[in-house]
Amino acid sequence: MPESTPTKESYNYRGKYLRHYNSEVWLSNGTGGAAYDNPALWAADSTWNITSPWAP
């Protein structure tokens, strides 16, 4: 994972990170076993960009 992109690690489930999959948010460690835990896309889907808040 690039150092410049933040990740969100679970406090209660160490080693599992928030990731997006199919317009949903999941806890995942990227080891496989479930569709949302696909290791091929895990690094890209578990990093987040920090931006300004959206306001209408």
C-alpha positions as CSV (number, residue, x, y, z in Angstrom):
1,M,0.0,0.0,0.0
2,P,1.4,3.4,-0.8
3,E,2.4,5.4,2.3
4,S,0.6,8.5,1.0
5,T,-2.9,7.0,1.0
6,P,-4.5,6.5,4.4
7,T,-6.2,3.3,5.5
8,K,-8.8,2.7,8.2
9,E,-7.8,-0.3,10.4
10,S,-10.5,-1.7,12.7
11,Y,-9.8,-1.1,16.4
12,N,-11.7,-4.2,17.5
13,Y,-10.4,-6.5,14.7
14,R,-6.7,-5.7,14.2
15,G,-5.4,-6.4,10.8
16,K,-8.8,-5.8,9.1
17,Y,-9.3,-2.6,7.2
18,L,-12.4,-0.8,5.8
19,R,-12.7,-1.3,2.1
20,H,-15.4,-0.6,-0.5
21,Y,-16.8,-3.4,-2.6
22,N,-19.9,-3.2,-4.8
23,S,-21.0,0.1,-3.3
24,E,-20.8,-1.3,0.2
25,V,-18.2,-1.0,3.0
26,W,-16.7,-4.1,4.5
27,L,-14.0,-5.2,6.9
28,S,-11.3,-7.1,5.1
29,N,-7.7,-8.3,5.4
30,G,-7.2,-9.2,1.7
31,T,-6.6,-12.9,2.2
32,G,-9.5,-14.1,0.1
33,G,-12.3,-16.5,0.9
34,A,-15.1,-14.1,0.1
35,A,-16.0,-12.0,-3.0
36,Y,-15.4,-8.7,-1.0
37,D,-12.0,-10.0,0.3
38,N,-10.4,-10.4,-3.2
39,P,-6.6,-9.9,-2.7
40,A,-6.1,-8.7,-6.3
41,L,-8.1,-5.5,-5.6
42,W,-7.7,-5.2,-1.9
43,A,-4.9,-2.5,-1.8
44,A,-6.7,-0.2,-4.2
45,D,-10.1,-0.7,-2.5
46,S,-8.9,-0.2,1.1
47,T,-7.2,3.2,0.6
48,W,-9.1,6.4,0.9
49,N,-8.5,10.0,-0.4
50,I,-8.9,12.9,2.0
51,T,-10.9,15.7,0.4
52,S,-12.8,18.8,1.4
53,P,-16.3,18.1,2.8
54,W,-19.1,18.2,0.3
55,A,-21.7,20.8,0.8
56,P,-24.7,21.6,-1.5
